[in-house]
């Protein structure tokens, strides 16, 4: 038996109103999410692994184009960085320009919160090589340094808890376990290359302290370009490259986001092996995804 037309009309109206209210409720939930901004995509990745993302909208405010070491935020980005309710900034050597943002935010008495993740001298010394001064600019790429990453993740979790943010189930023990595992695996691979007398030539020094630390004194590792803001190849780094090229063959680790002059890349020998890798973008789910990819590619190098 069909429903009378009057009742059918009322039923359709009810469904229409119900759907509108449901949609409005969903939009309200989305709009209610607390806005959290970052000055670097890897800081957003770290926050996403720590926070209950059903309650927070985590956004990388700046859009880095080209070499990240030459980046400066535009006026619109600066305005948003200063005004966002929560902002995450990292080690000062990672984004030197963020110091001014932190200062501007500190002068505003508006209840906005800045999570400043920092590294101590002891933290930088975790990857110290012999008596050399720690390369703070390179080590500021915290997502490439497992022990440092876990320290900053723990630091952020504590700061977030202090501000009553909702934290996911803590996996800091898992972080430390994964850190030890990936470092040991890379170390084994680097020891093999050292025995084969195969040096590593990096186009950029983001990985330099890690590879020198894990490779030990027997492995030759050089970097052509530094991680300092606007830093380019120097006479010393090019000289070190030529010394490495005296070996029968070398492994070049060429980073996608850092440009190196063609006249330097032309120095590759036919027997050399090149690993192309993007050190600037890691997985927002998997820890140490860049290092795992690097390990896999290093293992492919024949004896």
VMD Tcl script that draws the C-alpha trace (Angstrom):
set ca {
  {0.00 0.00 0.00}
  {1.44 3.33 -0.99}
  {1.91 6.11 1.50}
  {-0.68 8.90 1.21}
  {0.65 11.91 -0.68}
  {0.38 14.23 2.34}
  {2.37 11.86 4.57}
  {4.89 11.27 1.78}
  {5.42 15.00 1.46}
  {5.95 15.36 5.22}
  {8.37 12.43 5.20}
  {10.38 13.93 2.34}
  {10.49 17.26 4.16}
  {11.70 15.51 7.30}
  {14.50 13.76 5.40}
  {15.51 17.04 3.77}
  {15.67 18.86 7.12}
  {17.50 15.92 8.74}
  {20.17 15.90 6.00}
  {20.64 19.66 6.27}
  {21.06 19.40 10.06}
  {23.46 16.47 9.71}
  {25.56 18.36 7.16}
  {25.59 21.40 9.41}
  {26.71 19.24 12.31}
  {29.59 17.79 10.24}
  {30.68 21.25 9.14}
  {30.49 22.43 12.74}
  {32.77 19.58 13.82}
  {35.26 20.41 11.08}
  {35.19 24.09 11.94}
  {35.65 23.27 15.63}
  {39.02 21.64 14.99}
  {41.86 23.54 16.65}
  {44.21 25.03 14.08}
  {47.88 24.12 14.50}
  {50.46 25.56 12.11}
  {54.05 24.53 11.39}
  {57.07 26.30 9.90}
  {58.29 23.12 8.21}
  {56.47 20.06 6.80}
  {58.52 17.65 8.92}
  {57.30 19.40 12.07}
  {53.74 18.78 10.86}
  {54.60 15.10 10.30}
  {55.94 14.87 13.84}
  {52.82 16.51 15.28}
  {50.50 14.24 13.29}
  {52.22 11.19 14.80}
  {51.68 12.58 18.32}
  {48.29 14.29 18.28}
  {44.74 13.02 17.97}
  {44.08 14.46 14.51}
  {40.30 14.14 14.88}
  {40.53 17.22 17.08}
  {43.23 19.19 15.28}
  {43.85 20.61 11.82}
  {47.65 20.51 11.38}
  {48.86 22.66 8.49}
  {52.27 23.52 7.09}
  {51.83 27.26 6.68}
  {54.82 27.95 4.44}
  {55.16 26.49 0.96}
  {58.83 25.88 0.25}
  {59.81 26.14 -3.40}
  {63.30 25.31 -4.61}
  {66.25 24.96 -2.24}
  {64.85 24.98 1.33}
  {68.05 26.63 2.57}
  {67.33 29.67 0.45}
  {63.68 29.96 1.48}
  {62.09 33.00 3.14}
  {58.33 33.24 3.88}
  {56.31 35.84 1.97}
  {54.35 38.61 3.79}
  {51.07 36.65 3.70}
  {52.75 33.61 5.24}
  {54.42 35.74 7.92}
  {51.04 37.20 8.87}
  {49.50 33.74 9.17}
  {52.49 32.40 11.13}
  {52.07 35.18 13.67}
  {48.28 34.89 13.94}
  {47.73 31.10 14.06}
  {46.52 29.93 17.53}
  {49.18 27.21 17.83}
  {52.52 27.21 16.00}
  {55.28 24.59 15.98}
  {58.84 25.73 15.25}
  {61.95 23.55 15.26}
  {65.68 23.86 15.84}
  {66.86 27.38 15.02}
  {69.32 26.17 12.38}
  {66.50 24.49 10.43}
  {64.55 27.71 9.77}
  {66.63 30.72 10.95}
  {63.90 33.15 9.89}
  {61.51 31.56 12.42}
  {63.33 33.33 15.27}
  {61.65 36.59 14.25}
  {58.28 34.86 14.09}
  {58.74 33.47 17.61}
  {59.69 36.94 18.87}
  {56.68 38.62 17.24}
  {54.34 36.01 18.73}
  {55.90 36.43 22.19}
  {54.99 40.14 22.16}
  {51.29 39.42 21.57}
  {49.25 38.87 24.71}
  {46.49 36.91 22.99}
  {46.85 33.44 24.48}
  {48.41 31.97 21.36}
  {50.86 29.14 21.98}
  {54.24 28.55 20.32}
  {55.83 25.12 20.65}
  {59.57 25.76 20.18}
  {61.39 22.45 19.75}
  {65.08 22.92 20.45}
  {68.26 20.90 20.73}
  {70.92 21.18 23.42}
  {74.67 20.82 22.96}
  {74.35 17.28 24.34}
  {71.72 16.46 21.72}
  {73.91 17.67 18.88}
  {76.81 15.64 20.30}
  {74.87 12.39 19.76}
  {76.30 12.27 16.23}
  {79.64 13.91 16.95}
  {82.57 12.62 14.92}
  {85.86 12.44 16.80}
  {86.77 15.89 18.15}
  {85.08 17.82 15.36}
  {82.58 20.52 16.19}
  {78.99 19.26 15.59}
  {77.49 20.34 12.26}
  {74.42 22.05 13.74}
  {72.95 23.02 10.35}
  {73.04 19.44 9.07}
  {71.82 17.96 12.38}
  {68.83 20.31 12.34}
  {67.38 17.95 9.70}
  {66.05 16.06 12.73}
  {63.95 13.55 10.75}
  {67.20 12.12 9.31}
  {68.75 11.56 12.75}
  {66.78 8.87 14.60}
  {67.97 9.62 18.14}
  {67.38 13.36 17.68}
  {63.97 12.73 16.13}
  {62.86 10.67 19.12}
  {64.11 13.37 21.51}
  {62.11 16.08 19.73}
  {59.06 13.87 19.52}
  {59.23 13.32 23.27}
  {59.77 17.05 23.80}
  {56.72 17.92 21.71}
  {54.56 15.36 23.50}
  {55.44 16.92 26.87}
  {54.75 20.46 25.64}
  {51.44 19.37 24.09}
  {50.35 17.65 27.30}
  {51.20 20.79 29.28}
  {48.77 22.71 27.04}
  {46.09 20.01 27.45}
  {46.18 18.88 23.83}
  {44.88 15.38 23.12}
  {47.72 12.95 22.55}
  {47.58 9.65 20.72}
  {48.70 6.56 22.58}
  {52.37 7.25 23.25}
  {54.77 5.30 21.06}
  {58.04 6.81 22.29}
  {59.44 3.40 23.22}
  {58.67 2.22 19.68}
  {60.45 5.31 18.33}
  {63.62 4.51 20.24}
  {63.47 0.88 19.19}
  {63.05 1.86 15.51}
  {65.90 4.36 15.85}
  {68.33 1.71 17.07}
  {67.18 -0.75 14.40}
  {67.58 1.54 11.37}
  {70.94 2.88 12.55}
  {72.31 -0.64 13.03}
  {71.11 -1.69 9.57}
  {72.71 1.32 7.89}
  {75.92 0.79 9.85}
  {76.27 -2.76 8.55}
  {75.85 -1.53 4.96}
  {78.36 1.30 5.40}
  {80.94 -1.05 6.92}
  {80.70 -3.16 3.76}
  {81.34 -0.11 1.57}
  {84.30 0.89 3.76}
  {85.88 -2.55 3.28}
  {85.37 -2.19 -0.48}
  {87.09 1.24 -0.41}
  {84.03 2.94 -1.93}
  {83.66 6.56 -0.78}
  {80.36 8.43 -0.53}
  {80.00 11.82 -2.24}
  {76.98 13.79 -1.05}
  {75.69 16.72 -3.09}
  {74.34 18.19 0.18}
  {75.49 17.60 3.76}
  {72.10 16.88 5.38}
  {73.17 13.23 5.87}
  {76.88 13.88 6.41}
  {77.10 13.60 10.23}
  {74.92 10.48 10.25}
  {76.90 8.63 7.57}
  {80.27 9.62 9.05}
  {79.11 8.58 12.53}
  {77.74 5.20 11.42}
  {80.44 4.56 8.81}
  {83.34 5.06 11.20}
  {86.84 6.30 10.40}
  {87.35 3.75 7.61}
  {84.59 5.17 5.38}
  {85.32 8.26 3.29}
  {82.29 10.58 3.22}
  {82.34 14.09 1.74}
  {79.66 16.68 1.00}
  {79.83 19.29 -1.76}
  {77.24 21.74 -0.45}
  {76.52 22.75 3.15}
  {73.23 23.21 4.99}
  {73.79 26.81 6.06}
  {71.35 29.42 4.79}
  {72.38 30.34 1.20}
  {75.50 28.16 1.57}
  {77.14 26.89 -1.61}
  {80.06 24.63 -2.53}
  {83.42 25.88 -1.27}
  {87.03 25.37 -2.33}
  {87.47 22.94 0.58}
  {84.41 20.82 -0.27}
  {85.32 20.61 -3.97}
  {88.86 19.62 -3.03}
  {87.47 16.87 -0.79}
  {85.35 15.67 -3.70}
  {88.42 15.37 -5.95}
  {90.20 13.35 -3.25}
  {87.27 10.95 -3.07}
  {87.26 10.60 -6.85}
  {90.79 9.17 -6.74}
  {89.24 5.87 -5.66}
  {88.32 3.46 -8.51}
  {84.62 4.05 -7.93}
  {82.38 6.15 -5.70}
  {78.75 6.37 -4.65}
  {77.05 9.72 -5.27}
  {74.05 10.55 -3.09}
  {72.25 13.22 -5.08}
  {69.39 15.09 -3.39}
  {66.39 16.11 -5.47}
  {65.73 19.44 -3.74}
  {69.30 20.80 -3.83}
  {70.79 21.91 -7.10}
  {74.47 21.30 -7.81}
  {76.34 22.90 -10.76}
  {76.56 20.69 -13.84}
  {80.34 21.09 -14.00}
  {80.56 19.27 -10.63}
  {78.14 16.46 -11.55}
  {80.09 15.98 -14.79}
  {82.97 14.67 -12.68}
  {81.16 11.37 -12.15}
  {83.09 8.40 -13.51}
  {81.53 5.59 -15.54}
  {82.01 3.12 -12.66}
  {80.38 5.44 -10.12}
  {76.96 4.64 -8.73}
  {74.33 7.38 -8.16}
  {71.55 7.27 -5.57}
  {68.79 9.82 -6.10}
  {66.92 10.66 -2.94}
  {64.64 13.35 -1.54}
  {65.72 14.13 2.02}
  {63.13 16.91 2.36}
  {59.95 14.81 2.34}
  {59.31 11.81 4.57}
  {56.21 9.71 5.16}
  {53.56 11.17 7.47}
  {52.88 7.63 8.72}
  {56.13 5.65 8.71}
  {59.09 6.67 10.85}
  {62.48 7.09 9.17}
  {61.08 6.36 5.71}
  {63.90 8.30 3.99}
  {66.59 6.36 5.84}
  {64.91 3.05 5.03}
  {64.88 3.98 1.35}
  {68.54 5.02 1.53}
  {69.48 1.75 3.24}
  {67.75 -0.25 0.53}
  {69.56 1.65 -2.23}
  {72.95 1.30 -0.51}
  {72.40 -2.45 -0.22}
  {71.95 -2.64 -4.00}
  {75.52 -1.46 -4.65}
  {77.49 -4.50 -5.87}
  {80.76 -5.68 -4.32}
}
mol new
graphics top color blue
foreach p $ca { graphics top sphere $p radius 0.5 }
foreach p [lrange $ca 0 end-1] q [lrange $ca 1 end] { graphics top cylinder $p $q radius 0.2 }
display resetview
